[in-house]
Amino acid sequence: HNLNLIPSLLLSLSLLLSLTHTHTLTNTDYPCSGMLGMVSGQISDAQVTASSHAERGWVPENARLLTGRSGWTQQQTRQPFRNEWLQVDLGQDKLVSGLVIQGGHHRDKNVFMKRFKVGYSSNGSDWTMVNEDNDAKPKIFIGNQNHDTPELRTLGLLLTRFLRIYPERATPEGLGLRLELLGCEIQGEIVQTSHTHTVLA
C-alpha cells in the first residue's frame, strides 16, 4: 500500500525543493529532485552498506524508503552514536539535492533517527561533511518526528557518487532508518560553486 504514496510524495517533494532552492549546478530543467533508486531498486542491495548492523532484520539493504521491511540500525546502542554510518553508492557521480528520511519498524519496535550528519565522497575514501552555511562546522540535521512519516531534508546540490548518513541520536529504543536520495544525472556543463567543507581523512 505504501507504493501508492509515491506519486503524491514526489509532487510534494518537487514543490518543496522549488521553494527552497534558488540555484542549480547544471543547465538541466529545474529542480534536480528525482528519486535516485532506493525505492525503485535501481540502487542494488550491494550498493547500500554500513559501518555495522544489528540483528538480521536491520541490515543496510532494508533501508529503502517506503518499501523497506524494517529499516537499518547499527550495533552501537550508546548515544550519541560514534563513527556509525549508512552509505549509498550511486555507481557514478550524480547531483544530489536532498534526502527523504523515514524511521523503522520491526516486531514491536517503532524507532527513528533524531539527529544526524551527512558526508559525501567521489571515491569512497576521501569524505567531506555537509557544513552549516558560512561555517566550517558540520551541519547537524534534525531527524524524524515518528517512525512512519517520510520527511524531506535538502542538501543544496552535491556532486558526488557516495553519500553517508552519520546518525548521532535516536529514540531511546534505538535507531531505525529508511531513506531515498533525491537528485539528477549530470547533464551539460557544471558550474562550480564555493562551499566551505570539513574534509575527513
GIJOGI-V511119 format. One record per pair of residues at least 12 apart in sequence whose C-alpha atoms are under 10 Angstrom apart, sorted by the first residue. I is the first residue (numbers start at 1). GAP is how many residues later the second one is. D is the distance in whole Angstrom. If there is no record, write none. Layout:
I|GAP|D + I|GAP|D
This chain:
1|65|9 + 1|66|10 + 2|63|10 + 2|64|6 + 2|65|7 + 3|36|9 + 3|62|10 + 3|63|7 + 3|64|7 + 4|62|10 + 5|61|8 + 6|29|10 + 6|33|9 + 6|59|10 + 6|60|8 + 9|91|10 + 9|141|9 + 9|142|10 + 9|143|10 + 10|23|9 + 10|24|8 + 10|25|8 + 10|172|10 + 12|140|10 + 13|20|7 + 13|21|9 + 13|22|10 + 13|85|9 + 13|86|10 + 13|87|9 + 13|138|9 + 13|139|7 + 13|140|10 + 13|141|10 + 13|169|9 + 14|16|9 + 14|17|7 + 14|18|9 + 14|19|6 + 14|20|8 + 14|168|10 + 15|16|9 + 15|18|10 + 16|15|10 + 16|17|10 + 16|136|8 + 16|137|10 + 16|138|9 + 17|13|9 + 17|14|7 + 17|15|8 + 17|16|7 + 17|80|8 + 17|81|8 + 17|135|9 + 17|136|9 + 17|137|7 + 17|139|9 + 17|165|10 + 18|12|8 + 18|13|6 + 18|14|9 + 18|15|9 + 19|12|10 + 20|134|8 + 20|136|9 + 21|76|9 + 21|133|9 + 21|134|10 + 21|135|7 + 21|136|9 + 22|134|9 + 23|133|8 + 23|134|9 + 23|170|10 + 24|71|10 + 24|73|9 + 24|132|8 + 24|133|7 + 24|166|9 + 24|167|9 + 24|169|10 + 25|70|8 + 25|131|10 + 25|132|7 + 25|133|9 + 25|134|9 + 25|161|9 + 25|162|10 + 25|163|10 + 25|164|8 + 25|165|6 + 25|166|5 + 25|167|7 + 25|168|8 + 26|69|9 + 26|131|10 + 26|158|10 + 26|159|10 + 26|160|7 + 26|161|7 + 26|162|6 + 26|163|6 + 26|164|5 + 26|165|7 + 26|166|10 + 27|159|9 + 27|160|7 + 27|161|6 + 27|162|7 + 27|163|8 + 27|164|9 + 28|156|9 + 28|157|9 + 28|158|8 + 28|159|6 + 28|160|7 + 28|161|9 + 29|158|10 + 30|154|10 + 31|66|9 + 31|152|8 + 31|153|9 + 32|63|8 + 32|64|8 + 32|65|7 + 32|66|9 + 32|125|8 + 32|150|8 + 32|151|5 + 32|152|5 + 32|153|8 + 32|154|10 + 33|62|9 + 33|63|8 + 33|64|6 + 33|65|7 + 33|66|10 + 33|121|10 + 33|148|9 + 33|149|5 + 33|150|4 + 33|151|6 + 34|62|9 + 34|63|9 + 34|64|10 + 34|146|10 + 34|147|8 + 34|148|5 + 34|149|5 + 34|150|6 + 34|151|9 + 35|61|10 + 35|63|10 + 35|64|9 + 35|65|9 + 35|145|7 + 35|146|6 + 35|147|5 + 35|148|7 + 35|149|8 + 36|54|8 + 36|58|9 + 36|59|10 + 36|60|9 + 36|144|7 + 36|145|6 + 36|146|6 + 36|147|6 + 36|148|7 + 36|149|9 + 37|27|9 + 37|28|10 + 37|53|8 + 37|143|7 + 37|144|7 + 37|145|9 + 38|23|9 + 38|24|10 + 38|25|8 + 38|26|5 + 38|27|7 + 38|28|9 + 38|29|9 + 38|30|9 + 38|50|9 + 38|52|10 + 38|140|9 + 38|141|7 + 38|142|5 + 38|143|7 + 38|144|10 + 39|24|10 + 39|25|6 + 39|26|6 + 39|27|7 + 39|28|6 + 39|29|8 + 39|139|10 + 39|140|8 + 39|141|7 + 39|142|9 + 40|24|9 + 40|25|10 + 40|27|9 + 40|140|10 + 41|23|9 + 41|26|10 + 42|48|9 + 43|18|10 + 43|21|10 + 43|45|8 + 43|46|8 + 43|47|7 + 43|48|8 + 44|17|8 + 44|44|10 + 44|45|9 + 44|46|9 + 44|47|10 + 45|14|10 + 45|15|8 + 45|16|5 + 45|17|8 + 45|18|10 + 45|19|10 + 45|43|10 + 46|14|9 + 46|15|8 + 46|42|9 + 46|43|9 + 47|13|9 + 47|14|8 + 47|40|8 + 47|41|6 + 47|42|5 + 47|43|7 + 47|44|8 + 47|115|9 + 48|12|6 + 48|13|6 + 48|14|9 + 48|15|8 + 48|16|9 + 48|38|7 + 48|39|6 + 48|40|5 + 48|41|7 + 48|42|9 + 48|114|10 + 48|115|10 + 48|116|10 + 49|12|7 + 49|14|10 + 49|23|10 + 49|36|9 + 49|37|6 + 49|38|5 + 49|39|7 + 49|40|8 + 49|115|9 + 50|22|9 + 50|23|9 + 50|24|8 + 50|34|8 + 50|35|6 + 50|36|4 + 50|37|6 + 50|38|9 + 50|114|9 + 50|115|9 + 50|116|10 + 51|22|10 + 51|23|7 + 51|24|9 + 51|32|8 + 51|33|5 + 51|34|5 + 51|35|7 + 51|36|8 + 51|115|10 + 52|20|9 + 52|21|8 + 52|22|5 + 52|23|6 + 52|24|8 + 52|31|10 + 52|32|7 + 52|33|8 + 52|34|9 + 53|19|7 + 53|20|6 + 53|21|4 + 53|22|5 + 53|23|8 + 53|31|9 + 53|32|10 + 53|33|9 + 54|18|8 + 54|19|6 + 54|20|5 + 54|21|5 + 54|22|8 + 54|23|10 + 54|121|10 + 55|17|10 + 55|18|9 + 55|19|9 + 55|20|8 + 56|16|10 + 57|12|8 + 57|13|7 + 57|14|8 + 57|15|8 + 57|16|9 + 57|48|10 + 57|49|7 + 57|50|9 + 58|12|6 + 58|13|6 + 58|14|5 + 58|15|5 + 58|16|8 + 58|17|10 + 58|46|9 + 58|47|9 + 58|48|8 + 58|117|10 + 58|118|8 + 58|119|9 + 59|12|7 + 59|13|5 + 59|14|7 + 59|15|8 + 60|12|5 + 60|13|8 + 60|14|9 + 60|25|10 + 60|26|7 + 60|27|8 + 60|28|9 + 60|117|9 + 60|118|9 + 61|25|10 + 61|27|10 + 61|117|9 + 62|42|9 + 62|114|10 + 62|115|9 + 62|116|7 + 62|117|10 + 63|23|9 + 63|25|10 + 63|38|10 + 63|39|9 + 63|40|9 + 63|41|8 + 63|113|8 + 63|114|6 + 63|115|4 + 63|116|6 + 63|117|9 + 64|37|9 + 64|38|9 + 64|113|8 + 64|114|5 + 64|115|5 + 64|116|7 + 64|117|10 + 65|35|8 + 65|36|7 + 65|37|7 + 65|38|9 + 65|39|10 + 65|83|10 + 65|85|8 + 65|112|8 + 65|113|5 + 65|114|4 + 65|115|6 + 65|116|9 + 66|35|10 + 66|36|8 + 66|37|10 + 66|38|10 + 66|82|9 + 66|83|9 + 66|84|8 + 66|112|7 + 66|113|8 + 66|114|9 + 67|111|9 + 67|112|10 + 68|36|8 + 68|37|10 + 68|109|9 + 68|110|7 + 68|111|9 + 69|35|8 + 69|36|8 + 69|37|8 + 69|109|9 + 70|33|8 + 70|34|5 + 70|35|5 + 70|36|5 + 70|37|9 + 70|39|9 + 70|40|9 + 70|41|10 + 70|106|7 + 70|107|8 + 70|108|8 + 71|31|8 + 71|32|7 + 71|33|5 + 71|34|7 + 71|35|8 + 71|40|9 + 71|41|9 + 71|76|10 + 71|104|9 + 71|105|5 + 71|106|5 + 71|107|5 + 71|108|9 + 72|14|8 + 72|31|9 + 72|32|7 + 72|33|10 + 72|40|10 + 72|103|8 + 72|104|5 + 72|105|5 + 72|106|7 + 72|107|10 + 73|12|9 + 73|13|9 + 73|31|9 + 73|38|9 + 73|39|9 + 73|40|10 + 73|94|10 + 73|101|8 + 73|102|5 + 73|103|5 + 73|104|7 + 73|105|10 + 74|12|9 + 74|93|9 + 74|100|9 + 74|101|7 + 74|102|9 + 74|103|10 + 75|99|10 + 75|100|10 + 76|98|9 + 76|99|10 + 77|92|10 + 77|93|10 + 77|95|9 + 77|96|9 + 77|97|7 + 77|98|8 + 78|90|10 + 78|91|9 + 78|94|9 + 78|96|9 + 79|88|10 + 79|89|7 + 79|90|6 + 79|91|8 + 79|92|10 + 79|93|9 + 79|95|9 + 80|35|9 + 80|36|10 + 80|87|8 + 80|88|5 + 80|89|5 + 80|90|8 + 81|34|10 + 81|35|10 + 81|85|8 + 81|86|7 + 81|87|5 + 81|88|6 + 81|89|9 + 81|94|10 + 82|84|8 + 82|85|8 + 82|86|7 + 82|87|10 + 83|83|7 + 83|84|9 + 83|85|9 + 84|80|10 + 84|81|8 + 84|82|6 + 84|83|7 + 84|84|8 + 85|31|10 + 85|32|9 + 85|33|9 + 85|34|9 + 85|78|10 + 85|79|6 + 85|80|5 + 85|81|5 + 85|82|7 + 85|83|9 + 86|32|10 + 86|77|8 + 86|78|5 + 86|79|5 + 86|80|7 + 86|81|8 + 86|91|9 + 87|31|10 + 87|32|9 + 87|33|9 + 87|37|9 + 87|75|7 + 87|76|6 + 87|77|4 + 87|78|7 + 87|79|9 + 88|32|10 + 88|73|8 + 88|74|6 + 88|75|5 + 88|76|6 + 88|77|9 + 88|92|10 + 88|93|9 + 89|32|10 + 89|33|9 + 89|34|10 + 89|35|8 + 89|71|9 + 89|72|6 + 89|73|5 + 89|74|7 + 89|75|9 + 90|32|10 + 90|70|8 + 90|71|5 + 90|72|6 + 90|73|8 + 90|91|9 + 91|31|10 + 91|69|10 + 91|70|6 + 91|71|8 + 92|30|8 + 92|31|9 + 92|68|8 + 92|69|5 + 92|70|8 + 92|93|9 + 92|94|10 + 93|28|9 + 93|29|7 + 93|30|9 + 93|65|10 + 93|66|6 + 93|67|5 + 93|68|4 + 93|69|8 + 93|91|10 + 93|92|8 + 93|93|8 + 94|28|9 + 94|63|10 + 94|64|8 + 94|65|6 + 94|66|6 + 94|67|6 + 94|68|9 + 94|89|7 + 94|90|6 + 94|91|5 + 94|92|6 + 94|93|9 + 95|61|10 + 95|62|6 + 95|63|5 + 95|64|5 + 95|65|6 + 95|66|8 + 95|86|10 + 95|87|8 + 95|88|5 + 95|89|5 + 95|90|6 + 95|91|6 + 95|92|10 + 96|24|10 + 96|58|9 + 96|59|7 + 96|60|8 + 96|61|6 + 96|62|5 + 96|63|6 + 96|64|7 + 96|65|9 + 96|66|10 + 96|67|9 + 96|85|7 + 96|86|6 + 96|87|4 + 96|88|7 + 96|89|9 + 96|90|10 + 97|56|9 + 97|57|6 + 97|58|5 + 97|59|5 + 97|60|5 + 97|61|6 + 97|62|9 + 97|84|8 + 97|85|6 + 97|86|5 + 97|87|8 + 98|54|7 + 98|55|6 + 98|56|4 + 98|57|5 + 98|58|7 + 98|59|8 + 98|60|9 + 98|82|9 + 98|83|6 + 98|84|5 + 98|85|7 + 99|51|10 + 99|52|8 + 99|53|6 + 99|54|5 + 99|55|6 + 99|56|8 + 99|66|10 + 99|80|7 + 99|81|6 + 99|82|5 + 99|83|6 + 99|84|9 + 100|44|10 + 100|49|10 + 100|50|6 + 100|51|5 + 100|52|5 + 100|53|6 + 100|54|9 + 100|78|8 + 100|79|5 + 100|80|5 + 100|81|7 + 100|82|8 + 101|12|9 + 101|42|8 + 101|43|7 + 101|46|10 + 101|47|10 + 101|48|8 + 101|49|5 + 101|50|5 + 101|51|7 + 101|52|8 + 101|76|7 + 101|77|6 + 101|78|4 + 101|79|7 + 101|80|9 + 102|41|8 + 102|42|7 + 102|43|9 + 102|44|8 + 102|45|6 + 102|46|6 + 102|47|6 + 102|48|5 + 102|49|7 + 102|50|9 + 102|74|8 + 102|75|6 + 102|76|5 + 102|77|6 + 102|78|9 + 103|40|9 + 103|41|7 + 103|42|9 + 103|43|7 + 103|44|4 + 103|45|6 + 103|46|8 + 103|47|8 + 103|48|10 + 103|67|10 + 103|68|10 + 103|72|8 + 103|73|5 + 103|74|5 + 103|75|6 + 103|76|9 + 104|42|9 + 104|43|5 + 104|44|7 + 104|45|10 + 104|70|10 + 104|71|8 + 104|72|4 + 104|73|6 + 104|74|7 + 105|42|7 + 105|43|8 + 105|70|10 + 105|71|7 + 105|72|9 + 105|73|10 + 106|70|9 + 109|38|9 + 109|64|7 + 109|65|9 + 109|66|10 + 109|67|9 + 110|36|8 + 110|37|6 + 110|38|8 + 110|61|9 + 110|63|8 + 110|64|9 + 110|65|9 + 110|66|8 + 111|33|10 + 111|35|8 + 111|36|5 + 111|37|9 + 111|59|7 + 111|60|6 + 111|61|8 + 111|62|7 + 111|63|6 + 111|64|5 + 111|65|5 + 111|66|8 + 112|31|8 + 112|32|6 + 112|33|8 + 112|34|6 + 112|35|5 + 112|36|9 + 112|57|9 + 112|58|6 + 112|59|6 + 112|60|9 + 112|61|9 + 112|62|7 + 112|63|5 + 112|64|5 + 112|65|6 + 112|66|9 + 113|29|8 + 113|30|5 + 113|31|6 + 113|32|9 + 113|33|9 + 113|34|8 + 113|54|7 + 113|55|8 + 113|56|6 + 113|57|4 + 113|58|7 + 113|61|8 + 113|62|6 + 113|63|6 + 113|64|7 + 113|65|10 + 114|27|8 + 114|28|6 + 114|29|4 + 114|30|6 + 114|31|8 + 114|32|9 + 114|53|8 + 114|54|8 + 114|55|5 + 114|56|5 + 114|57|7 + 114|61|9 + 114|62|10 + 115|25|6 + 115|26|6 + 115|27|5 + 115|28|5 + 115|29|8 + 115|51|9 + 115|52|6 + 115|53|5 + 115|54|5 + 115|55|7 + 115|56|10 + 116|23|8 + 116|24|6 + 116|25|5 + 116|26|7 + 116|27|7 + 116|49|7 + 116|50|5 + 116|51|4 + 116|52|5 + 116|53|7 + 116|54|9 + 117|12|8 + 117|13|7 + 117|14|9 + 117|21|7 + 117|22|6 + 117|23|5 + 117|24|6 + 117|25|9 + 117|26|10 + 117|47|8 + 117|48|6 + 117|49|5 + 117|50|6 + 117|51|8 + 118|12|6 + 118|13|9 + 118|20|8 + 118|21|8 + 118|22|8 + 118|23|8 + 118|37|9 + 118|45|7 + 118|46|6 + 118|47|5 + 118|48|6 + 118|49|9 + 119|12|9 + 119|19|9 + 119|20|10 + 119|41|10 + 119|43|8 + 119|44|6 + 119|45|5 + 119|46|7 + 119|47|8 + 119|78|10 + 119|79|9 + 119|80|9 + 119|81|9 + 120|38|8 + 120|39|9 + 120|40|6 + 120|41|8 + 120|42|6 + 120|43|4 + 120|44|6 + 120|45|9 + 120|79|10 + 120|80|10 + 121|37|10 + 121|38|9 + 121|39|6 + 121|40|6 + 121|41|5 + 121|42|7 + 121|43|9 + 121|78|10 + 121|79|10 + 122|37|8 + 122|38|5 + 122|39|5 + 122|40|6 + 122|41|9 + 123|37|9 + 123|38|7 + 123|39|7 + 124|36|10 + 124|37|8 + 124|38|6 + 124|39|9 + 124|40|10 + 125|37|10 + 125|75|9 + 125|76|8 + 126|73|7 + 126|74|6 + 126|75|6 + 127|35|9 + 127|36|9 + 127|37|9 + 127|70|10 + 127|71|8 + 127|72|6 + 127|73|5 + 127|74|7 + 128|35|10 + 128|36|10 + 128|68|10 + 128|69|6 + 128|70|6 + 128|71|4 + 128|72|6 + 128|73|9 + 129|34|10 + 129|35|9 + 129|37|10 + 129|67|9 + 129|68|6 + 129|69|5 + 129|70|7 + 129|71|7 + 130|25|8 + 130|26|9 + 130|28|9 + 130|65|9 + 130|66|9 + 130|67|6 + 130|68|8 + 130|69|10 + 131|24|10 + 131|64|9 + 131|65|7 + 131|66|6 + 131|67|7 + 132|63|10 + 132|64|9 + 132|65|9 + 133|62|8 + 133|63|8 + 133|64|10 + 134|61|8 + 134|62|7 + 134|63|10 + 135|60|9 + 135|61|7 + 135|62|8 + 135|63|10 + 136|59|9 + 136|60|6 + 136|61|6 + 136|62|6 + 136|63|10 + 137|59|9 + 137|60|8 + 137|61|7 + 138|58|10 + 138|59|8 + 138|60|7 + 138|61|10 + 140|26|10 + 140|27|10 + 140|28|9 + 141|12|8 + 141|13|10 + 141|14|10 + 141|26|9 + 141|27|10 + 142|27|10 + 143|24|9 + 143|25|10 + 143|26|9 + 143|27|8 + 143|34|10 + 144|26|9 + 144|27|10 + 144|32|10 + 144|33|9 + 145|26|10 + 146|25|9 + 147|24|9 + 147|28|10 + 147|29|8 + 147|30|9 + 147|31|10 + 148|30|10 + 150|28|9 + 150|29|8 + 150|30|10 + 151|28|9 + 152|27|10 + 152|28|10 + 152|29|10 + 152|30|9 + 153|28|10 + 153|29|10 + 154|28|9 + 155|27|10 + 155|28|10 + 157|25|10 + 157|26|8 + 157|27|10 + 157|36|10 + 158|25|9 + 159|24|10 + 159|25|10 + 159|26|10 + 159|27|9 + 159|31|9 + 159|33|10 + 163|18|9 + 165|12|10 + 165|14|10
